[in-house]
């Protein structure tokens, strides 16, 4: 793999494993907090150290955060799911029991 100082720095790779993959495996759910910290770090230091490259690094971590924090397409927001649990898609249509009662 070619050296890419933003997306795949060679000093963070050992064989087929990148340091970021190892950190994700170790931290589990806390990996999102790590990514947020990395974003802040690179934006914070950008004017004093690497400028544009630091913004690109922050963008790399932000893209990763967005990727792992997106809910699966088939999962509803829990608040919305609770509101919709008793929702009838056609409330104006009477059930068979309601028709018999008429």
Backbone bond lengths (Angstrom), bond angles and torsions (degrees), N, CA, C in turn:
res aa  C-N    CA-C-N  psi(-1)  N-CA   C-N-CA  omega(-1)  CA-C   N-CA-C  phi
1 X - - - 1.445 - - 1.528 108.76 -
2 X 1.312 117.09 133.11 1.452 122.32 -179.45 1.524 110.17 -69.12
3 X 1.326 115.38 151.23 1.464 119.90 178.82 1.520 110.18 -67.76
4 X 1.305 115.34 127.19 1.463 123.02 177.06 1.525 105.54 -133.30
5 X 1.337 118.11 104.17 1.467 120.47 -173.72 1.522 114.75 -64.84
6 X 1.320 118.22 -13.12 1.462 121.00 -179.82 1.522 111.31 -100.80
7 X 1.319 117.60 -56.02 1.464 121.82 -172.59 1.517 114.65 -89.00
8 X 1.313 117.91 -31.53 1.476 121.19 -178.31 1.533 110.33 -147.44
9 X 1.335 118.32 69.38 1.466 119.64 179.23 1.534 110.49 -62.67
10 X 1.312 116.27 130.83 1.473 119.43 -175.23 1.522 111.98 -63.10
11 X 1.333 118.47 -26.37 1.465 120.27 -179.71 1.530 112.45 -76.30
12 X 1.338 118.08 -3.07 1.460 121.89 175.50 1.530 112.11 -108.87
13 X 1.314 117.33 13.63 1.467 121.05 -179.59 1.524 110.06 -119.00
14 X 1.321 115.08 137.46 1.464 121.30 172.35 1.515 106.13 -133.09
15 X 1.292 116.62 105.03 1.451 120.24 -176.05 1.517 109.35 65.48
16 X 1.326 117.67 -135.43 1.459 120.41 -177.66 1.535 113.91 -84.50
17 X 1.343 117.45 -3.15 1.467 120.68 -174.79 1.524 110.36 -105.87
18 X 1.337 114.97 129.22 1.463 120.15 173.74 1.520 108.69 -92.10
19 X 1.302 116.05 148.84 1.463 121.89 179.72 1.530 111.21 -53.89
20 X 1.333 117.66 -41.17 1.462 121.36 -178.69 1.528 111.63 -61.18
21 X 1.321 117.35 -37.34 1.463 120.89 177.67 1.523 110.81 -66.16
22 X 1.327 116.88 -39.65 1.463 120.79 178.36 1.530 110.37 -65.89
23 X 1.343 116.73 -41.48 1.469 120.48 178.77 1.525 110.18 -62.90
24 X 1.335 116.68 -44.18 1.468 120.47 178.50 1.526 110.90 -59.25
25 X 1.310 116.73 -42.68 1.459 121.02 179.85 1.531 111.30 -64.76
26 X 1.322 117.17 -39.89 1.469 121.10 -179.17 1.523 112.68 -71.75
27 X 1.332 117.12 -38.65 1.457 120.56 -172.48 1.519 114.93 -87.29
28 X 1.316 117.61 -23.87 1.463 120.04 -179.10 1.518 111.18 59.94
29 X 1.337 117.05 -124.99 1.469 121.52 -178.18 1.529 112.70 -64.29
30 X 1.318 117.71 -25.09 1.466 121.06 -179.95 1.531 112.60 -74.85
31 X 1.312 117.26 -4.85 1.459 120.89 179.48 1.528 111.57 -60.65
32 X 1.341 117.47 -33.22 1.464 120.40 178.56 1.525 110.45 -61.33
33 X 1.317 118.22 -40.69 1.468 121.68 178.36 1.529 110.06 -64.03
34 X 1.316 116.60 -39.58 1.468 120.57 176.77 1.534 110.52 -59.75
35 X 1.334 116.14 -44.87 1.466 120.01 -179.48 1.532 111.02 -63.72
36 X 1.329 117.31 -42.65 1.467 120.04 178.15 1.525 110.67 -60.48
37 X 1.316 116.38 -40.47 1.468 120.38 177.73 1.518 112.48 -63.85
38 X 1.323 116.59 -40.40 1.466 120.59 179.00 1.527 110.75 -64.57
39 X 1.330 116.72 -39.51 1.466 120.73 178.52 1.525 109.86 -60.31
40 X 1.335 116.27 -48.60 1.469 120.64 179.83 1.520 110.35 -61.19
41 X 1.321 116.72 -44.01 1.469 120.96 -178.08 1.524 111.51 -57.69
42 X 1.329 116.86 -48.75 1.462 119.00 -175.84 1.524 112.91 -70.74
43 X 1.313 118.27 -34.84 1.465 119.78 176.40 1.534 109.12 -69.95
44 X 1.316 116.65 -41.65 1.463 122.27 -178.12 1.527 111.96 -58.27
45 X 1.309 116.22 -44.81 1.466 119.65 -173.61 1.523 113.80 -89.31
46 X 1.320 117.36 -7.62 1.465 121.25 -171.20 1.520 114.24 -54.41
47 X 1.302 118.80 -41.09 1.467 120.52 -177.98 1.526 112.88 -74.12
48 X 1.318 117.06 -19.10 1.458 121.03 -177.93 1.521 114.39 -103.34
49 X 1.331 116.80 -12.16 1.460 117.83 -174.51 1.526 112.62 -128.63
50 X 1.330 118.81 -85.39 1.461 120.99 -169.85 1.525 114.89 -109.36
51 X 1.317 118.02 5.00 1.460 120.88 175.52 1.518 114.41 52.45
52 X 1.328 115.69 -118.90 1.470 122.32 -174.95 1.530 112.06 -56.44
53 X 1.319 117.60 -41.10 1.475 120.05 -179.72 1.529 110.75 -61.08
54 X 1.324 117.88 -37.42 1.469 120.13 177.42 1.522 111.18 -66.19
55 X 1.324 118.32 -36.13 1.468 120.41 175.45 1.530 110.22 -64.14
56 X 1.308 116.68 -38.61 1.469 119.93 177.65 1.525 110.85 -65.98
57 X 1.325 116.53 -37.82 1.469 119.73 177.10 1.529 110.71 -66.32
58 X 1.330 117.01 -41.78 1.463 120.06 176.52 1.525 109.69 -61.13
59 X 1.325 116.77 -40.43 1.467 121.36 178.13 1.527 110.56 -62.86
60 X 1.316 117.76 -40.20 1.462 121.95 177.90 1.529 110.10 -57.20
61 X 1.339 116.20 -48.25 1.461 120.18 -178.90 1.530 111.42 -69.13
62 X 1.324 117.74 -34.85 1.461 120.95 177.19 1.527 110.72 -65.26
63 X 1.320 117.05 -42.49 1.474 120.22 177.75 1.527 110.47 -61.36
64 X 1.321 116.53 -41.35 1.467 120.74 178.73 1.530 110.02 -64.25
65 X 1.335 117.13 -42.07 1.459 121.42 178.85 1.525 110.81 -62.39
66 X 1.308 117.09 -44.38 1.463 121.15 178.34 1.525 110.20 -62.30
67 X 1.311 115.99 -41.98 1.472 121.25 -178.92 1.521 112.22 -61.63
68 X 1.326 117.37 -44.48 1.470 119.00 -175.11 1.520 113.02 -86.17
69 X 1.338 117.82 -18.09 1.458 118.73 -177.16 1.524 113.41 -95.78
70 X 1.312 117.81 -7.16 1.461 120.54 179.68 1.525 109.44 -68.50
71 X 1.338 117.36 130.00 1.460 119.00 178.39 1.522 110.48 -70.09
72 X 1.316 117.15 150.00 1.461 119.29 176.21 1.526 109.81 -57.41
73 X 1.297 116.93 148.96 1.465 121.89 -175.84 1.524 112.89 -60.47
74 X 1.317 117.29 -26.88 1.462 119.69 -175.92 1.532 113.38 -95.82
75 X 1.327 118.26 10.54 1.460 121.38 -178.87 1.524 108.99 -109.83
76 X 1.328 116.19 124.34 1.461 121.22 177.86 1.522 110.53 -80.74
77 X 1.292 116.02 152.47 1.445 121.88 169.55 1.532 106.72 -56.86
78 X 1.341 119.21 131.48 1.473 120.81 -176.03 1.535 113.35 -57.21
79 X 1.312 118.05 -37.03 1.467 120.71 179.63 1.523 109.75 -66.45
80 X 1.325 116.04 -44.85 1.461 120.39 178.58 1.528 110.56 -64.80
81 X 1.311 117.23 -41.22 1.473 120.81 179.30 1.520 110.73 -59.78
82 X 1.337 116.97 -41.41 1.463 120.70 178.87 1.526 111.06 -63.81
83 X 1.310 117.40 -41.05 1.464 121.04 179.77 1.526 111.95 -67.83
84 X 1.321 116.58 -30.42 1.459 120.63 -176.21 1.523 114.20 -91.85
85 X 1.335 118.41 -5.50 1.465 119.86 -172.21 1.524 112.84 -59.61
86 X 1.319 118.51 -34.07 1.462 120.85 -179.45 1.524 112.44 -103.54
87 X 1.297 116.19 12.04 1.458 120.58 -176.96 1.524 110.96 -73.61
88 X 1.294 115.82 129.15 1.458 121.22 173.99 1.523 107.03 -99.17
89 X 1.320 118.75 125.35 1.456 119.72 -176.06 1.528 113.06 -62.29
90 X 1.321 117.13 -23.64 1.464 120.75 179.06 1.533 108.21 -134.39
91 X 1.328 117.46 76.99 1.463 119.09 -174.59 1.524 113.47 -64.88
92 X 1.303 118.23 -18.25 1.462 120.74 -179.59 1.521 112.73 -82.66
93 X 1.327 117.55 -7.96 1.462 121.06 179.22 1.524 108.19 -92.96
94 X 1.311 115.60 123.02 1.461 120.60 -179.18 1.522 110.58 -77.24
95 X 1.327 115.44 147.26 1.458 120.81 175.85 1.523 108.86 -73.30
96 X 1.331 119.03 165.26 1.467 120.73 176.92 1.527 112.30 -56.35
97 X 1.334 117.58 -37.59 1.458 121.15 178.88 1.532 110.16 -64.26
98 X 1.314 116.93 -40.53 1.456 120.37 178.46 1.530 111.48 -66.27
99 X 1.325 117.77 -36.18 1.476 121.29 178.11 1.536 110.58 -64.85
100 X 1.335 116.17 -41.72 1.472 119.42 179.89 1.517 111.22 -64.53
101 X 1.335 116.92 -32.28 1.453 121.06 -178.91 1.522 111.87 -72.49
102 X 1.320 117.19 -19.36 1.482 119.98 -178.71 1.448 111.11 -74.78
